[in-house]
């Protein structure tokens, strides 16, 4: 298939929001939209006899979900090339396969299968950080366009990938970029916060480090307006606060503070749960 954006749907409100967002993104990229609906296999694996026509009814229901999503995308972006696919399998596994040939994978924050109290669905967590393709989890209610992309960064390879993606998105959207670098004193040095000169020295060092990190990106994308923000605090809190007035938040799959075996770092995980706008999770490539 030609260049395309993949979006998963189950007909829920979060999935519909993801379809609309994916349609807009496909239009921005000048590519097609592929809408995927996955039927879980438990129904077909059951040893109990099912009523006559039950499978046909499920197929019709799945087709209706896809048709409704395709209409929604077409209404959102008239003339957009839309392809639909109905699959049977584990949702996360199917979406991981779909991600292999896509430019981007988009999912809703939760689907019909989640408990009402969950902030983030299992499928979203199973995809973010697990595939090489960027994954966008559409969060928050539809709101005004702010013309701002937010990216959190440190000096990790995943952070480099996140900066690249964020600058590219700022160009596509004609948006400004707010680059946030948050830092905290090590736990063992917490008592040192009372010594103002030490804190000021660390802050100045972090400010210089952040500025130096952004220099090559500013040079590569000179037309992007960049607001550089260095804060003493927790990255999740700072990024989520900024997300209230942003169109997209970009984070790496892991940062410097993550365990080596963790696929999704604590900052990415926290932002996915609490951001007020769509969140893109980007993995580092082999060359980063």
C-alpha positions as CSV (number, residue, x, y, z in Angstrom):
1,X,0.0,0.0,0.0
2,X,1.1,3.6,-0.6
3,X,2.0,6.0,2.2
4,X,-0.7,5.9,4.8
5,X,-1.8,6.6,8.3
6,X,-3.4,3.8,10.2
7,X,-6.2,4.3,12.8
8,X,-7.9,1.7,14.9
9,X,-11.6,1.9,15.6
10,X,-14.2,0.0,17.6
11,X,-17.0,2.5,17.2
12,X,-16.6,4.1,20.6
13,X,-16.4,7.9,21.2
14,X,-12.6,7.9,21.8
15,X,-12.2,5.8,18.6
16,X,-14.3,8.3,16.6
17,X,-12.1,11.1,17.9
18,X,-9.0,9.2,16.8
19,X,-10.5,8.6,13.3
20,X,-11.2,12.4,12.9
21,X,-7.7,13.2,14.1
22,X,-6.1,10.6,11.8
23,X,-8.0,12.0,8.9
24,X,-6.7,15.5,9.5
25,X,-3.1,14.1,9.9
26,X,-3.4,12.0,6.7
27,X,-4.5,15.2,4.8
28,X,-1.5,17.1,6.3
29,X,0.9,14.4,5.1
30,X,-0.8,14.1,1.7
31,X,-1.3,10.4,2.2
32,X,-4.2,7.9,2.5
33,X,-6.0,6.8,5.6
34,X,-6.4,3.1,6.6
35,X,-9.1,2.3,9.1
36,X,-8.8,-1.0,10.9
37,X,-11.4,-2.8,13.0
38,X,-10.4,-5.9,14.9
39,X,-12.7,-8.6,16.1
40,X,-11.4,-10.5,19.1
41,X,-11.2,-14.2,18.5
42,X,-12.8,-15.4,21.8
43,X,-16.2,-15.7,20.1
44,X,-14.9,-18.1,17.5
45,X,-12.8,-20.1,19.9
46,X,-15.7,-20.9,22.1
47,X,-16.6,-24.6,22.3
48,X,-20.2,-23.8,23.0
49,X,-22.7,-23.9,20.1
50,X,-23.6,-20.5,18.9
51,X,-27.0,-19.5,17.5
52,X,-27.7,-19.7,13.8
53,X,-26.5,-16.6,12.0
54,X,-24.4,-15.3,15.0
55,X,-21.2,-15.0,13.1
56,X,-22.9,-13.3,10.3
57,X,-24.4,-10.8,12.7
58,X,-21.0,-10.1,14.2
59,X,-19.6,-9.6,10.7
60,X,-22.4,-7.2,9.8
61,X,-21.8,-5.3,13.1
62,X,-18.1,-5.0,12.3
63,X,-18.8,-3.8,8.8
64,X,-21.1,-1.2,10.2
65,X,-18.4,0.1,12.5
66,X,-16.0,0.4,9.6
67,X,-18.5,2.0,7.3
68,X,-19.4,4.6,10.0
69,X,-15.8,5.4,10.5
70,X,-15.1,5.8,6.8
71,X,-18.1,8.2,6.5
72,X,-16.8,10.1,9.5
73,X,-13.3,10.5,7.9
74,X,-14.9,11.4,4.5
75,X,-17.0,14.1,6.1
76,X,-14.0,15.4,8.0
77,X,-11.7,15.5,5.0
78,X,-13.7,15.4,1.7
79,X,-11.8,13.6,-1.0
80,X,-9.4,11.8,1.3
81,X,-8.4,8.4,0.1
82,X,-9.8,5.9,2.7
83,X,-9.2,2.2,2.9
84,X,-10.9,-0.1,5.5
85,X,-9.8,-3.5,6.9
86,X,-11.7,-5.9,9.1
87,X,-9.5,-8.4,11.0
88,X,-9.9,-11.1,13.5
89,X,-7.3,-11.5,16.3
90,X,-5.9,-9.8,19.3
91,X,-6.2,-6.1,18.8
92,X,-2.7,-5.1,19.9
93,X,-1.1,-7.8,17.8
94,X,-3.0,-6.8,14.7
95,X,-2.3,-3.1,15.2
96,X,1.4,-3.9,15.6
97,X,1.4,-5.7,12.2
98,X,-0.5,-2.8,10.7
99,X,2.1,-0.4,12.0
100,X,4.9,-2.0,10.0
101,X,4.0,-0.3,6.7
102,X,2.5,2.9,8.1
103,X,3.8,6.4,8.6
104,X,1.8,6.7,11.8
105,X,-0.5,4.7,14.0
106,X,-3.4,6.5,15.7
107,X,-5.6,5.1,18.5
108,X,-8.1,6.4,21.0
109,X,-7.3,6.8,24.6
110,X,-9.8,4.1,25.6
111,X,-12.1,1.7,23.8
112,X,-15.2,-0.3,24.5
113,X,-13.3,-3.0,26.3
114,X,-11.9,-0.8,29.1
115,X,-13.2,-0.3,32.6
116,X,-14.8,3.1,33.0
117,X,-12.2,4.1,35.6
118,X,-9.2,3.4,33.4
119,X,-7.5,6.6,32.1
120,X,-5.8,4.7,29.3
121,X,-6.7,1.6,27.4
122,X,-4.6,-1.5,27.2
123,X,-4.3,-1.3,23.4
124,X,-2.8,2.2,23.6
125,X,-0.3,1.0,26.2
126,X,0.5,-2.1,24.2
127,X,1.4,0.0,21.1
128,X,3.1,3.0,22.5
129,X,6.8,2.3,22.7
130,X,6.4,-1.2,21.2
131,X,6.5,-0.4,17.5
132,X,9.1,1.6,15.5
133,X,6.3,3.6,13.9
134,X,5.3,6.7,15.9
135,X,2.1,6.1,17.8
136,X,-0.4,8.9,18.6
137,X,-2.9,8.4,21.4
138,X,-5.8,10.9,20.9
139,X,-6.7,12.3,24.3
140,X,-8.9,15.2,25.4
141,X,-12.0,16.7,24.0
142,X,-12.1,18.5,20.7
143,X,-10.9,22.1,21.3
144,X,-9.6,25.2,19.5
145,X,-6.4,25.0,17.5
146,X,-3.6,26.6,19.5
147,X,-0.9,26.4,16.9
148,X,1.6,24.9,19.3
149,X,3.4,21.6,19.5
150,X,5.0,20.6,22.9
151,X,8.0,18.3,23.2
152,X,9.7,17.1,26.3
153,X,13.4,16.4,25.9
154,X,16.6,15.3,27.8
155,X,19.8,13.9,26.2
156,X,18.6,10.4,25.5
157,X,18.4,8.8,22.0
158,X,14.6,8.7,22.4
159,X,14.7,12.4,23.1
160,X,16.5,13.0,19.8
161,X,13.8,11.1,18.0
162,X,11.1,13.1,19.7
163,X,12.7,16.4,18.8
164,X,13.0,15.4,15.2
165,X,9.3,14.4,15.1
166,X,8.2,17.5,16.9
167,X,10.0,19.9,14.6
168,X,8.6,18.0,11.6
169,X,5.1,18.3,13.0
170,X,5.6,22.0,13.7
171,X,6.5,22.5,10.1
172,X,3.5,20.5,8.8
173,X,1.1,22.5,11.0
174,X,2.8,25.9,10.7
175,X,2.9,25.9,14.5
176,X,5.4,27.1,17.0
177,X,7.3,24.6,19.1
178,X,7.6,24.7,22.9
179,X,10.5,22.6,24.0
180,X,10.5,21.7,27.7
181,X,13.5,20.5,29.6
182,X,12.7,19.7,33.2
183,X,15.2,18.6,35.8
184,X,15.2,17.5,39.4
185,X,18.0,17.2,42.0
186,X,19.0,13.6,42.7
187,X,17.1,12.1,45.7
188,X,20.2,11.9,47.8
189,X,20.8,15.6,47.3
190,X,17.3,16.7,48.1
191,X,18.5,18.4,51.3
192,X,20.8,20.6,49.2
193,X,17.9,22.5,47.8
194,X,18.3,24.8,50.9
195,X,21.6,25.9,49.4
196,X,20.5,28.5,46.9
197,X,23.9,28.9,45.1
198,X,24.1,25.1,44.4
199,X,20.6,25.1,43.0
200,X,21.4,28.2,40.9
201,X,24.5,26.5,39.5
202,X,22.7,23.4,38.6
203,X,19.9,25.4,37.0
204,X,22.4,27.3,34.9
205,X,24.1,24.1,33.8
206,X,20.8,22.6,32.8
207,X,19.8,25.7,30.9
208,X,23.1,25.6,28.9
209,X,22.6,21.9,28.3
210,X,19.1,22.5,26.9
211,X,20.2,25.4,24.8
212,X,23.1,23.4,23.3
213,X,20.8,20.5,22.6
214,X,18.4,22.7,20.6
215,X,21.1,24.5,18.5
216,X,21.3,21.9,15.7
217,X,17.6,21.6,15.5
218,X,17.1,25.4,15.3
219,X,19.6,25.5,12.5
220,X,17.9,22.6,10.6
221,X,14.5,24.2,11.0
222,X,15.1,28.0,11.0
223,X,11.4,28.8,10.2
224,X,10.1,27.1,13.3
225,X,9.4,29.5,16.2
226,X,10.9,27.8,19.2
227,X,10.1,28.6,22.8
228,X,12.7,27.0,25.0
229,X,11.5,26.3,28.6
230,X,13.8,25.0,31.3
231,X,12.1,24.1,34.6
232,X,13.0,22.7,38.0
233,X,10.2,20.2,38.6
234,X,8.8,16.9,37.4
235,X,8.7,16.4,33.6
236,X,5.2,14.8,33.7
237,X,3.7,17.7,35.6
238,X,5.3,20.4,33.4
239,X,4.5,18.7,30.1
240,X,0.9,18.0,31.1
241,X,0.4,21.6,32.2
242,X,1.7,22.8,28.8
243,X,-0.6,20.3,27.0
244,X,-3.7,22.3,28.1
245,X,-2.8,24.9,25.4
246,X,-1.2,22.6,22.8
247,X,-2.4,20.7,19.7
248,X,0.1,17.8,20.2
249,X,2.6,16.6,22.8
250,X,5.6,14.6,21.7
251,X,7.6,12.4,24.0
252,X,10.2,9.7,23.5
253,X,9.4,6.1,24.5
254,X,12.1,6.2,27.2
255,X,14.3,8.8,28.8
256,X,17.5,8.9,30.8
257,X,15.7,7.9,33.9
258,X,14.2,4.7,32.6
259,X,15.3,1.2,33.4
260,X,17.1,-0.5,30.5
261,X,14.4,-3.2,30.2
262,X,11.4,-0.8,30.3
263,X,9.8,-0.3,26.9
264,X,7.8,2.7,28.0
265,X,9.5,5.2,30.4
266,X,7.8,6.7,33.5
267,X,7.6,10.1,31.9
268,X,6.0,8.8,28.6
269,X,3.6,6.7,30.7
270,X,2.6,9.6,32.9
271,X,2.1,12.0,30.0
272,X,-0.1,9.4,28.2
273,X,-2.3,9.1,31.2
274,X,-2.7,12.8,32.1
275,X,-2.1,15.0,29.0
276,X,-5.0,17.2,27.8
277,X,-4.3,16.7,24.1
278,X,-3.1,14.0,21.7
279,X,0.2,12.5,22.6
280,X,2.8,11.1,20.1
281,X,5.2,8.5,21.4
282,X,8.4,8.2,19.3
283,X,11.0,5.5,19.5
284,X,14.6,6.0,18.6
285,X,15.9,4.6,15.4
286,X,19.0,2.4,14.9
287,X,21.1,5.4,14.1
288,X,20.2,7.4,17.2
